[in-house]
Amino acid sequence: MTDDGCVFCSIVRGRTDASVVHEDESVLAFMDLRPVNPGHLLVIPKAHAVGLEDLEQDIGVQIWKVAHRLGRAVRRSGLRCEGVNLFLADGEAAFQEVFHVHLHVIPRFAGDPFRIHADWHVREREQLDRSAATVRSAIATLDAPRA
């Protein structure tokens, strides 16, 4: 893993400006430079991790704890916020643009511009059961060393 040229690592090091709202020993949270809505935050690990596969589990837990707390704070802040989305894109196919793990905390309100479009139709139970079995099998590999 390299952090050469990573804008988020530059923010962590204080080399690039950011409007910080939270910092602890492992996590930094700051305002998104291109917010969906006012109050849109990014929560990142201080240590460079490209995606979930590279992220230490305890740091991931801390990211979600901080995001939960900040989502609650945004709701109480007076900024327009009727709901909150937590959104994490892992990989280019998932629309990750900055390859350093980051969890979006997005304040939402009726009529705002954020949309995720998909084919949301109900699937057959047999298909869901097969997918569940596949994921359960992969869980056993999580603690195995990677080749």
NUZAMAR-456355 format. One record per residue (C-alpha): x, y, z. Coordinates in steps of 0.5 Angstrom, whole numbers, padded with zeros to 4 digits, always signed. Layout:
BEGIN
XYZ;...
% end
This chain:
BEGIN
+0000+0000+0000;+0003+0007-0002;+0000+0014+0000;+0004+0018-0005;+0000+0023-0008;-0006+0021-0003;-0010+0028-0002;-0013+0025+0004;-0006+0023+0007;-0004+0030+0005;-0010+0032+0010;-0008+0028+0015;-0001+0030+0015;-0003+0038+0015;+0000+0039+0008;-0007+0040+0005;-0013+0045+0008;-0019+0041+0011;-0025+0044+0015;-0024+0038+0021;-0030+0037+0025;-0027+0031+0029;-0020+0028+0030;-0017+0022+0035;-0011+0018+0034;-0014+0013+0029;-0019+0017+0025;-0020+0024+0022;-0027+0027+0020;-0028+0033+0016;-0033+0037+0011;-0033+0034+0004;-0030+0039-0001;-0036+0038-0006;-0042+0037-0001;-0048+0034-0004;-0052+0038+0002;-0049+0043+0007;-0046+0039+0013;-0043+0033+0008;-0038+0030+0012;-0032+0025+0010;-0029+0020+0016;-0023+0017+0014;-0017+0013+0017;-0011+0016+0019;-0007+0011+0016;-0007+0010+0009;-0012+0004+0007;-0014+0004-0001;-0021+0000+0001;-0024-0005+0006;-0019-0011+0004;-0014-0006+0007;-0017-0003+0013;-0016-0006+0020;-0022-0008+0023;-0021-0004+0029;-0020+0002+0025;-0027+0000+0021;-0031+0000+0028;-0028+0007+0030;-0030+0010+0023;-0037+0007+0024;-0037+0010+0031;-0035+0017+0029;-0040+0017+0023;-0045+0015+0028;-0044+0020+0033;-0043+0026+0027;-0049+0024+0024;-0053+0025+0030;-0049+0032+0031;-0051+0034+0024;-0059+0032+0026;-0058+0037+0032;-0054+0042+0028;-0059+0047+0025;-0057+0045+0018;-0062+0042+0014;-0063+0035+0016;-0069+0031+0015;-0065+0024+0015;-0058+0022+0014;-0054+0017+0009;-0048+0013+0011;-0044+0011+0004;-0038+0008+0003;-0036+0006-0004;-0030+0001-0004;-0027+0000-0011;-0028+0003-0018;-0034-0001-0020;-0037+0002-0013;-0036+0009-0015;-0030+0010-0011;-0026+0016-0013;-0021+0017-0008;-0017+0011-0006;-0017+0012+0001;-0022+0009+0005;-0028+0014+0007;-0035+0014+0010;-0039+0019+0007;-0044+0022+0013;-0049+0026+0008;-0055+0030+0011;-0061+0029+0007;-0068+0032+0006;-0074+0032+0001;-0072+0034-0006;-0065+0034-0005;-0060+0032-0011;-0057+0025-0008;-0060+0019-0012;-0058+0012-0012;-0061+0008-0018;-0062+0001-0018;-0066-0005-0020;-0070-0006-0013;-0075-0011-0015;-0076-0017-0010;-0071-0023-0012;-0073-0031-0011;-0072-0034-0004;-0068-0039-0008;-0063-0034-0011;-0062-0031-0004;-0061-0037-0001;-0055-0039-0006;-0052-0032-0005;-0052-0033+0003;-0049-0039+0002;-0044-0036-0002;-0042-0031+0003;-0042-0035+0009;-0037-0040+0005;-0033-0033+0004;-0033-0031+0011;-0029-0037+0013;-0023-0034+0009;-0023-0028+0012;-0018-0030+0018;-0014-0034+0013;-0007-0031+0010;-0008-0028+0003;-0003-0031-0002;
% end
